[in-house]
Amino acid sequence: MRTLFIATSICLMCIGTTPSNTAQAEDKPSKPTLKTVNWPVKFTVKQKQAAVPQQVVKIKQPFYPELNPRVQQIQDALNTNTRANFPNVPLTQALNEIQKQHGINMYVSGSALKELGITADEPVNVSLHGVSLKSALKIILEPLGLAYEIDQEVLKITTQAEVDRHLITRIYPVGILCHSAEEYEAIEKAIGTACRPNIWARRQRLSAQSQVMSTPAPSPFAAPTGMLSSSITAVPQCQALVVNETEEIHEKIVELLTQLRQVRQIQMRAVPETN
């Protein structure tokens, strides 16, 4: 009996002391540990960011209709830098090397060479590096009376008069630039002044070509064959300009409108000074 009593007392003592010991263990603070990496921890307070001003949506294509991939490839090649080291080499050899370098299709108009009284073996003597392909082509072709244009998805080498005759109609969205009749008139004048060359000079080139190609002598008062019908027409209801011009002039129009949009966006983002 004494042994049973002692055992029962020990059990009761264990039951009574276990929760207390557990509570003391839980209340006892944990032993601090040594931090060796990324210590001390740096806390940063996230500041409230200023509201982002509304940005003007950039136009992916500056004109319509969009260029097909093959024409776009030629356009991209014309804007890339080229190497043109041609010490008195025939024209055909120079153009073949340019074609291989940029991976584009090129075609030389035989009728254009015949009209100018030259051959494909005319010597080319240039050494260019770090200039765009379109600039290099102008330097090579202009002394020979030739020019280039994109026709039938190839880069065609022909006469300047033929290039002047080939007009393309494109639509330019100008909603960010024009809101009133006066603004449309102003942008038309800006394009006419900055982008379009002397119309009379182009008429003379076309007239001279028509006289060479015509069998009977044309009347001096008659309009030349392929008379220019280039035009710029504002369409306010569509916030657009319809331009019928050569590829060369369209390139200048794209550049001008791009610069005008950049200036406009800078002005829209500018914060007025406060007194």
C-alpha positions in Angstrom: 0.0 0.0 0.0 2.8 2.3 0.8 4.4 1.7 -2.6 1.1 2.4 -4.3 0.6 5.6 -2.4 4.1 6.9 -3.3 3.5 6.1 -7.0 0.2 7.9 -7.0 1.7 10.9 -5.3 4.5 11.1 -7.9 1.9 11.0 -10.8 -0.1 13.8 -9.3 3.0 15.9 -8.8 4.0 15.4 -12.5 0.5 16.3 -13.7 0.4 19.4 -11.6 3.8 20.7 -12.6 4.0 20.0 -16.4 1.7 22.8 -17.6 3.6 25.3 -15.4 6.9 24.2 -16.8 5.6 24.4 -20.3 4.3 27.9 -19.7 7.6 28.9 -18.3 9.4 27.5 -21.3 7.1 29.4 -23.6 7.5 32.7 -21.7 11.3 32.4 -21.8 12.8 34.5 -24.6 14.6 32.7 -27.3 18.4 32.9 -27.4 19.5 35.6 -29.9 21.3 34.3 -32.9 24.2 35.9 -34.7 23.3 37.4 -38.2 26.2 37.2 -40.6 24.5 37.7 -44.0 22.4 40.7 -45.0 22.4 42.2 -41.5 21.2 44.6 -40.4 18.0 44.5 -42.5 17.3 47.7 -44.2 13.7 48.8 -44.4 12.6 51.2 -47.1 9.4 53.2 -47.3 7.7 53.1 -50.7 7.1 56.6 -51.7 3.9 57.6 -53.5 4.7 57.9 -57.2 3.5 60.8 -59.2 0.8 60.2 -61.7 2.1 59.3 -65.1 1.0 61.9 -67.7 -1.1 60.5 -70.5 1.1 59.6 -73.4 0.2 60.1 -77.0 -0.2 56.9 -78.9 2.5 56.5 -81.4 1.4 55.6 -84.9 3.0 52.4 -86.0 2.6 53.2 -89.7 2.9 56.9 -90.6 0.7 56.5 -93.6 -1.8 54.2 -95.3 -2.0 51.9 -97.1 0.6 49.9 -95.2 3.7 48.7 -97.1 3.9 45.0 -97.8 6.8 43.1 -96.3 8.9 43.0 -99.5 8.6 46.8 -100.1 9.2 47.4 -96.4 12.4 45.3 -96.6 13.7 47.6 -99.4 12.7 50.7 -97.4 14.7 49.4 -94.4 17.7 48.6 -96.6 17.7 52.1 -98.0 17.9 53.6 -94.5 20.7 51.3 -93.3 24.4 52.2 -93.7 26.4 50.8 -96.6 29.9 50.3 -97.8 30.6 51.6 -101.4 34.3 51.2 -102.4 34.2 51.3 -106.2 37.4 52.6 -107.8 36.4 53.1 -111.4 34.3 49.9 -111.7 31.4 49.4 -114.1 28.0 50.5 -113.0 26.6 47.0 -113.1 29.4 45.6 -110.9 28.8 48.3 -108.3 25.1 47.6 -108.3 25.6 43.9 -108.0 27.8 44.3 -105.0 25.2 46.6 -103.4 22.5 44.0 -104.1 24.5 41.2 -102.4 25.4 43.4 -99.5 21.8 44.3 -98.6 20.0 41.3 -99.9 17.5 43.2 -102.1 16.4 42.9 -105.7 17.6 45.5 -108.1 16.8 46.2 -111.8 18.4 48.5 -114.3 16.1 49.9 -117.0 17.6 49.3 -120.4 15.4 51.9 -122.0 16.5 54.5 -119.4 20.2 53.8 -120.3 19.4 54.0 -124.0 17.5 57.3 -123.6 20.5 58.8 -121.8 22.9 57.4 -124.3 24.9 55.5 -121.8 25.6 51.8 -121.1 25.6 49.6 -118.0 29.5 49.7 -118.1 29.7 53.4 -117.3 32.5 53.8 -114.7 31.7 54.5 -111.1 34.3 56.0 -108.9 33.3 56.4 -105.3 34.5 55.4 -101.8 31.9 55.7 -99.1 31.5 54.3 -95.7 29.0 54.9 -92.9 26.4 56.6 -95.1 22.9 55.3 -95.8 22.3 53.3 -98.9 19.9 55.9 -100.3 22.5 58.6 -100.0 25.1 56.3 -101.6 22.8 55.6 -104.5 22.2 59.2 -105.1 25.9 60.0 -105.2 26.5 57.1 -107.6 23.5 57.6 -109.9 23.0 61.4 -110.2 26.2 62.1 -112.2 24.9 59.6 -114.8 21.5 61.2 -114.9 19.9 58.2 -113.2 17.7 57.8 -110.1 16.0 55.0 -108.2 12.5 54.1 -107.2 10.7 51.1 -105.7 8.6 49.6 -108.5 7.0 46.1 -108.6 8.6 45.2 -105.3 12.2 45.8 -106.7 14.6 48.7 -106.6 14.5 50.0 -110.1 17.3 52.2 -111.6 15.8 54.6 -114.2 15.8 58.2 -115.3 14.8 61.0 -113.0 12.0 62.0 -115.4 10.6 58.5 -115.0 10.8 58.7 -111.3 8.9 62.1 -111.4 6.2 60.4 -113.5 5.5 57.6 -111.0 3.1 59.1 -108.4 1.8 57.3 -105.3 -1.3 58.1 -103.3 -0.9 57.8 -99.5 -3.1 58.9 -96.6 -1.4 60.6 -93.6 -3.2 60.9 -90.2 -2.6 64.3 -88.8 -5.2 64.5 -86.1 -2.6 65.4 -83.5 -1.5 68.4 -85.6 -4.6 69.8 -87.1 -8.0 70.8 -85.6 -9.1 73.8 -87.7 -9.2 74.8 -91.3 -6.4 77.2 -90.7 -4.2 74.5 -89.3 -4.8 72.2 -92.2 -4.0 75.0 -94.6 -0.8 75.7 -92.6 0.4 72.1 -92.8 -0.3 71.9 -96.5 1.9 75.0 -97.0 4.6 73.5 -94.8 4.7 70.4 -96.9 4.7 72.3 -100.1 7.6 74.5 -99.0 9.8 71.9 -97.2 9.1 68.7 -99.1 8.1 69.4 -102.7 10.8 70.6 -105.1 10.3 73.1 -107.9 7.3 71.9 -109.8 8.4 73.8 -112.9 11.7 71.9 -112.9 9.8 68.6 -112.8 7.5 69.8 -115.6 10.6 70.6 -117.7 12.1 67.1 -117.2 8.8 65.5 -118.2 8.4 67.8 -121.2 11.9 67.0 -122.4 11.4 63.3 -122.1 8.0 63.5 -123.9 9.7 65.4 -126.8 12.4 62.7 -127.1 9.8 59.9 -127.1 7.3 61.6 -129.4 7.6 61.1 -133.2 5.8 64.3 -134.3 6.9 67.6 -132.7 4.5 68.4 -129.9 2.8 71.8 -129.7 4.6 74.2 -127.4 1.3 74.8 -125.6 0.4 71.2 -125.1 0.8 69.6 -121.8 3.7 67.1 -121.7 3.0 63.4 -121.7 2.6 62.2 -118.1 1.7 65.7 -116.9 2.1 66.0 -113.2 -1.1 65.5 -111.2 0.6 65.7 -107.8 -1.6 67.1 -105.1 -2.2 67.5 -101.4 -5.8 67.4 -100.2 -7.0 67.8 -96.6 -9.8 65.6 -95.4 -10.8 67.1 -92.0 -13.6 64.6 -91.3 -11.0 61.9 -91.3 -8.3 64.1 -89.8 -6.0 63.2 -92.6 -4.1 64.4 -95.7 -4.3 62.6 -99.0 -1.1 63.1 -100.9 -0.4 62.1 -104.5 3.4 62.4 -105.0 6.6 60.6 -105.8 8.3 58.1 -103.5 11.1 60.6 -102.8 8.6 63.3 -101.8 6.7 60.9 -99.6 9.9 60.1 -97.7 10.4 63.9 -97.0 6.7 64.2 -95.9 7.2 61.3 -93.4 10.3 62.9 -92.0 8.6 66.3 -91.7 5.4 65.0 -90.0 7.5 62.9 -87.6 9.4 66.0 -86.5 6.2 68.0 -86.2 4.7 65.3 -84.0 7.8 65.2 -81.8 7.6 69.0 -81.3 3.9 68.7 -80.5 4.5 66.0 -77.9 7.2 68.0 -76.2 4.9 71.0 -76.0 2.1 68.8 -74.5 4.4 67.4 -71.8 5.8 70.9 -71.0 4.7 72.2 -67.6 3.8 75.9 -67.6 5.8 78.1 -65.2 4.0 79.4 -62.1 4.7 82.7 -60.5 
